[in-house]
Amino acid sequence: MTTPISATDADEVEIWRIPLDSGAEADPEGYPPELEDILDEDERERARRGREPGMRRRFVVAHAAVRIILGARLGRAPASLCLTRGRWGKPRLAHVPGPHFSLSHSGELALLALAPRPVGVDVELSRAGLDTMRLATRFFPAEECAWVARDGHRAFARLWTRKEACVKAAGGRLTQGMALPVARGAGQRTVRDPTGCLAGPWRVQDVPLPGPYAGAVALLGDGPFSVSSRMWYHIRPEEPDSVWNTLGVK
């Protein structure tokens, strides 16, 4: 039996937008070395596995930003944080109390969500070559297939991010969430798994993003929440006379 998640209108989710092109202007494969220095050995090893152009850079910047933001929240040095992952990759803080959090990155953008209850966030860069109708027909409910047939890639990305945000909040596998009915309603909506495979329900909301990106955030439980938008950016230590003259948050 699932323990109900208590929630109030005061529940707030912070959505941090993290550009991943830090240090890439002169060298597409480059990034500030001080960012990699704060990762743990497991994160560095995962970064080294990146074989596609820019993959290592994007991983390092995104995961360093998570440590910097969490460290600022907890009053801890970013490198001192112990982060672990669940069976299906859901991250969490180990040994110290702190917020629930979720990270997603696609293209040159990452999103980090911090929340008082289990949270999932997803961002997707729309890909023109993806056969969205084939995937929707295979996995999505009929109403959602009709939406994809009508509006194409944009509709598919919107539905996909809502489903993946719910799955991440539950700490499950993406394949468990493809049939979740997420099309109905405007603004926040409550999503339940008709198959019972994932423990829910979840409250889900789209995240407004620029250009070809789509995003969504979901919290475990059906209580409403508010969203505050934040921006993370890297400021190099040699930049003088700035209040943000550290690895910074805003």
Wavefront OBJ file of the C-alpha trace (Angstrom):
o trace
v 0.000 0.000 0.000
v 1.288 3.452 -0.899
v 1.520 6.007 1.905
v -0.378 9.163 0.907
v 1.823 12.167 0.185
v 0.684 15.217 2.132
v 0.880 18.519 0.298
v -0.277 22.096 0.600
v -0.535 25.078 -1.687
v 2.755 26.190 -0.130
v 4.709 23.330 -1.735
v 7.218 25.031 -4.015
v 9.299 23.529 -6.800
v 12.446 25.321 -7.909
v 13.208 24.785 -11.593
v 16.811 25.653 -12.405
v 17.669 26.238 -16.061
v 21.300 25.258 -16.740
v 22.941 26.184 -20.071
v 25.436 23.475 -21.030
v 27.600 25.406 -23.488
v 29.793 26.826 -20.699
v 33.344 27.202 -22.006
v 32.414 25.816 -25.423
v 32.749 29.020 -27.458
v 36.404 28.513 -28.349
v 36.462 24.731 -27.972
v 33.233 22.739 -28.518
v 34.696 19.922 -26.418
v 35.973 22.192 -23.656
v 34.608 23.146 -20.266
v 36.015 24.906 -17.202
v 38.253 22.330 -15.462
v 37.174 23.509 -12.017
v 33.733 22.040 -12.719
v 35.079 18.518 -13.191
v 37.150 18.905 -10.023
v 34.025 18.937 -7.830
v 32.573 15.700 -9.245
v 33.108 12.397 -7.475
v 34.977 9.515 -9.101
v 31.818 7.762 -10.268
v 30.639 10.927 -12.014
v 34.024 11.447 -13.643
v 33.982 7.880 -14.928
v 30.483 8.309 -16.352
v 31.617 11.534 -18.024
v 34.582 9.749 -19.628
v 32.208 7.260 -21.275
v 30.755 9.990 -23.475
v 31.766 9.294 -27.055
v 29.534 11.627 -29.061
v 30.747 15.208 -29.656
v 30.058 17.404 -26.633
v 28.641 14.591 -24.481
v 31.374 14.746 -21.838
v 31.154 18.545 -21.622
v 27.382 18.489 -21.188
v 27.587 15.808 -18.496
v 30.276 17.644 -16.517
v 28.535 21.018 -16.610
v 25.109 19.588 -15.701
v 26.301 17.450 -12.809
v 28.642 20.116 -11.448
v 25.731 22.569 -11.444
v 23.656 20.101 -9.403
v 26.384 19.913 -6.769
v 26.849 23.683 -6.698
v 23.136 24.384 -6.295
v 22.614 21.696 -3.656
v 25.773 22.771 -1.845
v 24.534 26.363 -1.695
v 21.187 25.156 -0.346
v 22.769 22.982 2.348
v 25.725 25.201 3.229
v 28.141 22.483 2.126
v 31.082 22.400 -0.267
v 29.839 20.960 -3.596
v 32.574 18.318 -3.711
v 31.696 17.097 -0.193
v 28.161 15.990 -1.108
v 27.522 12.266 -1.343
v 25.010 11.503 -4.104
v 23.621 8.058 -4.786
v 21.321 6.632 -7.451
v 18.361 4.291 -7.113
v 17.772 1.113 -9.087
v 16.676 3.008 -12.205
v 19.038 5.957 -11.818
v 17.001 8.349 -9.655
v 19.499 10.518 -7.733
v 19.295 11.414 -4.058
v 21.384 12.871 -1.282
v 23.010 10.348 1.036
v 23.720 10.834 4.742
v 22.277 14.359 5.006
v 18.702 15.663 4.893
v 17.864 17.848 1.945
v 15.386 18.473 -0.839
v 14.204 15.893 -3.327
v 15.727 16.637 -6.715
v 15.720 15.526 -10.337
v 18.002 16.336 -13.276
v 17.394 16.127 -17.021
v 19.436 17.342 -19.970
v 18.935 17.393 -23.721
v 20.838 19.292 -26.369
v 22.510 22.291 -24.740
v 20.053 22.673 -21.853
v 19.613 20.974 -18.488
v 16.840 21.353 -15.927
v 17.192 20.696 -12.210
v 14.097 20.497 -9.994
v 14.213 20.818 -6.194
v 11.064 20.019 -4.223
v 9.758 19.095 -0.760
v 8.427 15.749 -2.014
v 9.589 13.245 -4.677
v 9.981 15.082 -7.966
v 10.767 14.333 -11.593
v 11.746 16.766 -14.328
v 12.337 16.218 -18.032
v 13.539 18.323 -20.951
v 13.595 17.213 -24.573
v 15.031 18.845 -27.677
v 12.677 18.185 -30.575
v 14.383 16.011 -33.216
v 13.156 16.420 -36.772
v 14.243 12.932 -37.862
v 12.301 11.098 -35.139
v 9.336 9.024 -36.331
v 6.987 10.365 -33.681
v 3.839 8.862 -35.190
v 5.286 5.359 -35.138
v 6.322 5.703 -31.500
v 2.994 7.251 -30.473
v 1.018 4.503 -32.197
v 3.068 1.850 -30.425
v 3.045 3.290 -26.908
v 0.533 6.107 -26.385
v -3.218 6.000 -25.653
v -5.508 6.702 -28.629
v -6.280 10.289 -27.601
v -2.580 11.117 -27.490
v -1.927 9.451 -30.851
v -4.578 11.727 -32.354
v -2.830 14.768 -30.861
v 0.524 13.694 -32.331
v -1.098 13.040 -35.726
v -2.546 16.550 -35.642
v 0.387 18.564 -34.225
v 3.463 16.438 -34.905
v 6.795 16.720 -33.123
v 5.756 19.480 -30.746
v 2.839 17.456 -29.381
v 4.988 14.338 -29.086
v 7.687 16.176 -27.108
v 5.081 17.679 -24.786
v 3.531 14.278 -24.042
v 6.900 12.551 -23.709
v 8.220 15.019 -21.133
v 5.060 14.752 -19.027
v 5.310 10.955 -18.971
v 9.019 10.906 -18.199
v 8.622 13.484 -15.413
v 6.036 11.233 -13.736
v 8.254 8.166 -14.108
v 11.217 10.015 -12.599
v 9.113 11.178 -9.661
v 8.172 7.542 -9.068
v 11.765 6.335 -9.461
v 10.709 3.884 -12.169
v 11.697 2.918 -15.709
v 10.591 4.954 -18.714
v 8.985 1.900 -20.322
v 6.612 1.719 -17.357
v 5.243 5.169 -18.120
v 4.630 5.208 -21.863
v 0.931 4.402 -21.461
v 0.308 7.024 -18.753
v -2.615 9.244 -19.849
v -1.166 12.765 -19.694
v -2.993 14.651 -22.457
v -6.044 15.968 -20.623
v -6.404 19.291 -18.830
v -4.718 22.661 -18.911
v -2.199 23.854 -16.345
v -1.494 21.352 -13.588
v -3.146 17.974 -13.874
v -3.272 14.808 -11.765
v -2.008 11.670 -13.504
v -2.758 8.116 -12.426
v -1.399 4.873 -13.816
v -4.351 2.744 -14.994
v -2.138 -0.360 -14.973
v -0.992 0.068 -11.375
v 2.651 -0.548 -12.343
v 3.845 2.772 -10.932
v 2.930 4.063 -7.487
v 1.223 7.433 -7.876
v -0.638 9.634 -8.412
v 1.429 12.581 -9.643
v 0.754 16.239 -10.178
v 2.338 17.343 -13.469
v 2.890 20.713 -15.111
v 4.593 21.859 -18.311
v 7.752 23.949 -18.006
v 7.868 26.847 -20.508
v 11.147 26.718 -22.448
v 12.552 28.566 -25.452
v 12.713 27.421 -29.055
v 12.628 23.697 -29.828
v 12.713 22.524 -26.194
v 9.820 21.002 -24.250
v 9.808 20.402 -20.509
v 7.633 19.125 -17.680
v 7.831 18.645 -13.918
v 5.891 16.183 -11.754
v 5.533 15.708 -7.995
v 4.421 12.563 -6.269
v 0.949 13.060 -4.785
v -2.070 14.955 -6.110
v -1.592 18.161 -4.081
v -0.949 21.361 -6.060
v 2.394 23.128 -6.063
v 3.915 26.395 -7.180
v 6.944 26.801 -9.433
v 9.759 29.309 -9.166
v 12.153 29.637 -12.106
v 15.865 30.104 -11.491
v 18.977 30.353 -13.668
v 22.384 28.805 -13.021
v 25.446 30.024 -14.840
v 29.152 29.512 -14.410
v 31.303 32.497 -13.508
v 34.993 31.962 -13.913
v 37.046 32.614 -10.739
v 39.230 35.190 -12.525
v 36.285 37.511 -13.245
v 36.754 40.401 -10.757
v 34.421 42.696 -8.864
v 31.309 40.564 -9.026
v 28.996 39.526 -6.216
v 28.677 36.257 -8.134
v 32.445 35.765 -8.311
v 32.236 32.129 -7.253
v 30.782 29.023 -8.787
v 27.469 30.723 -8.747
v 23.724 30.557 -8.509
v 21.156 33.242 -9.027
l 1 2 3 4 5 6 7 8 9 10 11 12 13 14 15 16 17 18 19 20 21 22 23 24 25 26 27 28 29 30 31 32 33 34 35 36 37 38 39 40 41 42 43 44 45 46 47 48 49 50 51 52 53 54 55 56 57 58 59 60 61 62 63 64 65 66 67 68 69 70 71 72 73 74 75 76 77 78 79 80 81 82 83 84 85 86 87 88 89 90 91 92 93 94 95 96 97 98 99 100 101 102 103 104 105 106 107 108 109 110 111 112 113 114 115 116 117 118 119 120 121 122 123 124 125 126 127 128 129 130 131 132 133 134 135 136 137 138 139 140 141 142 143 144 145 146 147 148 149 150 151 152 153 154 155 156 157 158 159 160 161 162 163 164 165 166 167 168 169 170 171 172 173 174 175 176 177 178 179 180 181 182 183 184 185 186 187 188 189 190 191 192 193 194 195 196 197 198 199 200 201 202 203 204 205 206 207 208 209 210 211 212 213 214 215 216 217 218 219 220 221 222 223 224 225 226 227 228 229 230 231 232 233 234 235 236 237 238 239 240 241 242 243 244 245 246 247 248 249 250
